[in-house]
Amino acid sequence: MKTYYVSLHIKTPVGFLTYGSFELGTDRKKATTIFRELKGTDEISESSILHLDFTELEEGIPLPIQVLHCTIDEIAENVRIITREVFKELALKTE
């Protein structure tokens, strides 16, 4: 079974460090819809110190789908968006 994630990364002097991850579930369409709501750009620049990876995990193997480079304000907004969408999904499952 495939599972979809968004991972948060920050640039450090020794490379990028993963500092958070959100599981978006097993429905690719729903996960893609959430990721498309997120703020950021596909464009890499020298000032890109924060990025999000949208990843599909299949049988323990991560398969990258897309990367968004973000400002700190965009990261904050993206975490809010992801939390809202995960909350809505969980609320629907308990009904």
C-alpha positions as CSV (number, residue, x, y, z in Angstrom):
1,M,0.0,0.0,0.0
2,K,1.2,3.5,-0.8
3,T,1.3,6.2,1.7
4,Y,1.8,10.0,1.0
5,Y,3.9,12.4,3.1
6,V,5.0,16.0,3.3
7,S,8.4,16.4,4.9
8,L,9.8,19.7,6.1
9,H,13.6,20.4,5.6
10,I,15.9,23.2,6.6
11,K,19.4,23.9,5.3
12,T,22.2,23.6,7.8
13,P,26.0,24.0,7.3
14,V,26.2,20.2,6.7
15,G,23.2,19.8,4.4
16,F,19.4,19.6,4.7
17,L,17.9,18.3,7.9
18,T,14.4,16.9,8.1
19,Y,12.7,18.5,11.0
20,G,9.1,17.4,10.5
21,S,6.8,15.1,8.6
22,F,3.1,14.9,8.0
23,E,1.3,11.7,6.8
24,L,-1.4,12.6,4.3
25,G,-2.8,9.1,4.0
26,T,-3.1,6.5,1.3
27,D,-5.4,8.4,-1.2
28,R,-3.1,9.9,-3.8
29,K,-5.8,12.3,-5.1
30,K,-6.5,13.7,-1.6
31,A,-2.8,14.0,-0.8
32,T,-2.1,15.8,-4.1
33,T,-5.1,18.1,-3.5
34,I,-3.6,19.1,-0.2
35,F,-0.1,19.6,-1.6
36,R,-1.4,21.8,-4.4
37,E,-2.9,24.1,-1.7
38,L,0.6,24.7,-0.2
39,K,2.5,27.9,-0.6
40,G,6.0,28.0,-2.2
41,T,7.8,27.8,-5.5
42,D,9.4,25.1,-7.6
43,E,12.3,27.5,-8.3
44,I,15.6,26.8,-6.5
45,S,17.6,29.9,-5.4
46,E,20.6,30.7,-3.3
47,S,18.3,31.8,-0.5
48,S,16.3,28.6,-0.5
49,I,16.8,27.3,3.1
50,L,13.4,25.8,3.7
51,H,11.6,23.3,1.5
52,L,8.8,20.7,1.6
53,D,9.1,17.3,-0.1
54,F,5.9,15.5,-1.3
55,T,6.7,11.8,-1.2
56,E,5.1,8.5,-2.0
57,L,6.2,5.7,0.2
58,E,5.7,2.2,-1.3
59,E,7.0,-0.9,0.5
60,G,9.4,1.2,2.5
61,I,10.9,3.0,-0.6
62,P,10.4,6.8,-0.7
63,L,9.6,8.1,-4.2
64,P,9.8,11.9,-4.5
65,I,6.9,13.5,-6.3
66,Q,7.5,17.3,-5.9
67,V,9.5,19.9,-3.9
68,L,8.4,23.3,-2.8
69,H,10.9,25.9,-1.7
70,C,9.4,28.2,1.0
71,T,9.9,31.2,3.1
72,I,9.4,30.9,6.9
73,D,6.0,32.6,6.5
74,E,5.0,30.1,3.8
75,I,6.1,27.2,6.0
76,A,3.9,28.5,8.8
77,E,0.9,28.8,6.5
78,N,1.6,25.3,5.0
79,V,1.7,23.7,8.4
80,R,-1.7,25.4,9.2
81,I,-3.1,24.1,5.9
82,I,-1.9,20.6,6.4
83,T,-3.1,20.5,10.0
84,R,-6.6,21.8,9.0
85,E,-6.9,19.1,6.2
86,V,-5.7,16.3,8.4
87,F,-8.1,17.4,11.1
88,K,-11.0,17.4,8.7
89,E,-10.1,14.0,7.4
90,L,-9.9,12.5,10.9
91,A,-13.1,14.2,12.0
92,L,-14.9,12.6,9.1
93,K,-13.6,9.1,9.9
94,T,-14.9,9.2,13.5
95,E,-18.5,10.0,12.4
